[in-house]
Amino acid sequence: MRSLEELAKIREEAIKKVDIRCEREGTRVVVGMATCGISAGARPVLMALLEEVKVRNLTEVTVSQTGCIGVCRLEPIVEVYKPGEEKVTYVEMTPEKAKKVIAEHIVNGKVVDEYTIGAAK
């Protein structure tokens, strides 16, 4: 670091990254991050969700993590909570699927049925 301005810029960027994970009104996207989820690839899914929310500037969307959701064989699991709607559970997620969920479900309001727990075999 060479100046206080540079330090302030680093601080501002860090706050923006953390702010996406803070609770607020609106849609909540929760990623199961227990050991089973992490070993199945939940961390890249979480990062893809955070990046997509940031890129699209979805200020009404919160991305957070939780422990075990309870269906280890279907990890990584992502749950979407939209106000006034039933929870949607997505299973066997990948970063690419996560981006589609943001585009289709969060932005356009269409559940991606083929990724849901109801479609899992």
ABEGO torsion letter per residue (X at the ends): XABAAAAAAAAAAAAAAAAAABBBBEBBBBBBABAAAAAAGAAAAAAAAAAAAAAAGBAABBBBBBBBAGBAAAOBBBBBBBBGBBBBBBBGBBAAAAAAAAAAAAAAGBBBAAABAAABX
